[in-house]
Amino acid sequence: MDATSGSSSRNGQPIIRIEGIHKDYFLEGEVVHALRGVDTSIHPGEYVAVMGPSGSGKSTLLNVLGCLDRPTRGSYYLGGQDVSHLDDDELSEIRSRRLGFIFQSYNLIAQLNVLENIEVPLFYQGVSPQESRERAVTLARLVGLEDRVLHRSSQLSGGQQQRVAIARSLANDPLVIFADEPTGNLDSATEEEILEILGDLHKEGKTVVMVTHEDRIAHRTERVIRLHDGKVISDRSERPELNPGTALEEGA
């Protein structure tokens, strides 16, 4: 695996660009406007936190960016490709080959051991068993689980399960890693370990987009996008010398 495949340069084309993204849901006969005209870009190598109160649209935005859901209207360009109007099979292919996911609840397959869980994305890509196993061993070592590779999820701590999830998210050498509250189920010491791994991946050039409701976690990233009522209300760099963001007024 080439962990530096995403250049950290901010001068090239954005890896993610969304324009006028709306997402509406129908709930008990009512229309819920989850996203209301969101515009933003993310460049290769950025480490971005998406924040907002419950109902702000942050999870909906992550689902759209991760091709888990389609916008109601607007345009989404991923790696230069307009993916906003792809069908379910095409979105599944994008997720399988170009994106990595880390979830709060780990989403491991209980019947599989560490290596087999890491190999799941590679199976769907048709990677040979030998190459798949070699890559899984390398990734297990990367996240510090080389001595647990034959254990199933029930034999692992929460932190170890999340390490497996991180390794699995890297298996297809993704354009972007999406992390949804990745430390939400962990104690403070284990949280720190997971955040260090994510920080190291960013330093190696990976693009990471993380949903979190914790300011102290968001401050570990380069940039924080804040949502309220389905709109971006601020987009600030946590490290202005690296990538100055643009602050937006409330309701803009």
C-alpha positions in Angstrom: 0.0 0.0 0.0 1.2 3.5 -0.9 0.1 5.6 2.0 1.3 8.8 0.3 -0.8 8.4 -2.8 -2.8 11.5 -1.9 -0.5 14.5 -2.4 -0.7 17.1 0.5 -0.4 19.9 -2.0 -3.1 22.6 -1.9 -2.3 23.9 -5.3 -3.9 21.2 -7.4 -7.5 20.3 -8.1 -9.7 19.5 -5.1 -10.4 15.8 -4.4 -13.9 16.8 -3.3 -16.0 19.6 -4.7 -19.7 20.1 -3.9 -21.9 22.9 -5.3 -25.4 23.7 -4.1 -25.9 20.4 -2.4 -29.4 19.9 -1.0 -30.8 16.8 0.6 -34.5 16.4 1.5 -36.1 13.6 3.3 -39.8 12.8 3.7 -40.7 11.9 7.3 -44.3 11.2 8.2 -45.6 13.3 5.3 -43.3 16.2 6.0 -40.3 17.3 4.0 -37.1 17.6 6.1 -34.4 19.8 4.5 -31.3 18.2 5.9 -28.9 20.0 3.6 -29.6 23.5 2.2 -27.3 24.5 -0.6 -23.9 23.4 0.8 -20.7 24.4 -1.1 -17.2 23.3 -0.2 -14.0 21.8 -1.5 -11.5 19.5 0.1 -8.0 19.1 -1.4 -5.8 16.0 -1.4 -4.0 15.5 2.0 -6.4 17.7 4.1 -7.6 16.6 7.5 -11.1 18.0 8.0 -13.5 17.9 10.8 -17.3 18.3 10.2 -19.1 19.6 13.3 -22.6 20.7 14.3 -25.4 20.1 16.8 -27.8 17.1 16.4 -29.9 17.7 13.3 -27.4 20.1 11.8 -26.8 17.9 8.7 -23.3 16.7 9.5 -24.1 12.9 9.2 -26.2 13.6 6.0 -23.2 15.5 4.5 -20.9 12.6 5.3 -23.3 10.1 3.7 -23.4 12.2 0.6 -19.7 12.7 0.4 -19.2 9.0 1.1 -21.5 8.1 -1.8 -23.8 6.3 0.7 -26.6 8.6 -0.4 -27.4 10.9 -3.3 -28.2 14.6 -3.0 -31.7 15.7 -3.9 -30.0 18.4 -6.1 -26.6 19.9 -6.6 -23.3 18.6 -8.0 -20.7 16.5 -6.3 -17.3 15.9 -8.0 -15.1 13.2 -6.5 -11.6 13.1 -8.0 -12.9 15.1 -10.9 -15.9 12.8 -11.6 -19.5 14.0 -11.2 -21.0 11.3 -8.9 -24.1 13.1 -7.9 -26.3 11.3 -10.4 -24.9 7.8 -10.4 -27.2 4.8 -9.7 -26.8 2.5 -6.7 -24.5 0.0 -8.4 -22.2 2.8 -9.7 -22.1 4.3 -6.2 -21.3 0.9 -4.7 -18.4 0.6 -7.1 -17.1 4.1 -6.2 -17.3 3.2 -2.5 -15.5 -0.1 -3.0 -12.6 1.2 -5.1 -12.1 4.8 -4.1 -13.3 5.4 -0.5 -12.6 4.1 3.0 -14.9 4.2 6.0 -14.4 4.2 9.8 -17.6 4.0 11.9 -18.3 4.6 15.6 -19.6 1.1 15.9 -16.7 -0.5 14.0 -19.0 -2.6 11.7 -16.7 -5.6 11.8 -18.0 -9.1 10.7 -18.2 -11.1 13.9 -17.5 -14.5 12.2 -14.2 -13.2 10.6 -10.8 -12.7 12.2 -8.7 -9.6 12.0 -7.1 -10.4 8.7 -10.3 -11.6 7.1 -12.1 -8.4 8.2 -9.3 -6.3 6.6 -9.6 -8.3 3.4 -13.3 -7.7 2.9 -12.9 -4.7 0.5 -10.3 -6.6 -1.5 -12.6 -9.6 -1.9 -15.2 -7.4 -3.7 -12.4 -6.0 -5.9 -11.4 -9.4 -7.0 -7.9 -9.1 -5.6 -6.1 -12.5 -5.5 -6.1 -14.3 -2.1 -2.3 -14.1 -1.9 -2.1 -10.4 -2.6 -5.1 -9.8 -0.3 -3.5 -11.6 2.6 -0.2 -9.9 2.1 -1.9 -6.5 2.2 -3.9 -7.4 5.2 -0.8 -8.5 7.2 0.9 -5.2 6.3 -2.1 -3.2 7.4 -2.5 -5.2 10.6 1.1 -4.4 11.4 0.6 -0.7 10.6 -2.1 -0.4 13.2 -0.2 -2.5 15.8 -2.3 -5.7 15.6 0.3 -8.1 14.2 0.0 -10.3 17.3 -3.9 -10.4 17.1 -4.4 -11.3 13.5 -6.3 -14.5 14.1 -8.6 -13.1 16.8 -12.3 -12.5 16.1 -13.9 -9.2 17.1 -15.4 -10.6 20.2 -11.8 -11.3 21.4 -10.7 -7.7 20.9 -11.1 -4.6 22.9 -13.0 -1.6 21.5 -9.8 0.1 20.6 -8.5 -3.0 18.9 -11.7 -3.3 16.9 -11.4 0.3 15.8 -7.8 -0.4 14.7 -9.1 -3.2 12.5 -11.7 -0.8 11.1 -8.9 1.7 10.3 -6.8 -1.0 8.6 -9.9 -2.1 6.6 -10.5 1.5 5.5 -7.0 1.5 4.0 -7.2 -1.8 2.2 -8.2 -0.3 -1.2 -5.8 2.7 -0.9 -8.7 5.1 -0.9 -8.8 8.7 -2.2 -10.6 9.7 1.0 -11.1 8.2 4.4 -14.4 9.1 6.1 -14.5 8.7 9.8 -17.9 9.0 11.6 -17.4 9.7 15.3 -14.5 7.2 15.3 -13.7 7.5 19.0 -17.3 7.8 20.3 -17.3 4.4 22.0 -13.8 4.6 23.4 -12.2 5.6 26.7 -9.9 8.7 26.7 -6.7 6.7 26.6 -7.8 4.6 23.7 -9.3 7.6 22.0 -5.9 9.2 22.0 -4.3 6.1 20.4 -6.9 6.2 17.6 -6.5 9.9 17.0 -2.7 9.4 16.8 -3.2 6.8 14.1 -5.5 9.1 12.1 -3.0 12.0 12.6 -0.2 9.8 11.3 -2.2 8.8 8.2 -2.8 12.5 7.5 0.9 13.2 7.9 1.6 10.4 5.3 -0.6 12.2 2.8 -4.1 10.6 3.3 -7.2 12.8 3.0 -9.3 12.4 6.1 -12.8 13.8 6.7 -14.1 13.2 10.2 -17.5 13.9 11.8 -17.2 14.7 15.5 -19.1 16.7 18.1 -16.1 17.2 20.3 -14.1 20.5 19.9 -11.0 18.9 21.5 -11.0 16.3 18.8 -11.8 18.7 16.0 -8.8 20.8 17.0 -6.5 17.9 16.1 -7.4 18.4 12.5 -6.3 21.1 10.0 -9.8 22.5 9.3 -13.2 22.6 10.8 -16.4 22.9 8.8 -19.4 23.8 11.1 -23.0 23.1 10.0 -26.3 24.5 11.4 -29.7 23.8 10.0 -28.2 22.2 6.9 -26.0 25.2 6.1 -22.2 25.8 6.5 -21.9 28.6 9.0 -18.1 28.6 9.3 -15.2 27.0 7.6 -12.0 27.7 9.5 -8.5 26.4 9.4 -7.2 25.1 12.8 -3.7 25.9 11.4 -3.9 29.1 9.4 -0.3 28.8 8.2 -1.2 25.5 6.4 -4.5 26.3 4.8 -6.4 29.5 5.6 -10.1 28.8 5.7 -12.9 31.3 5.2 -15.1 32.3 8.1 -18.8 32.7 7.2 -21.3 34.7 9.1 -24.2 32.9 10.8 -27.0 32.3 8.4 -24.8 33.2 5.3 
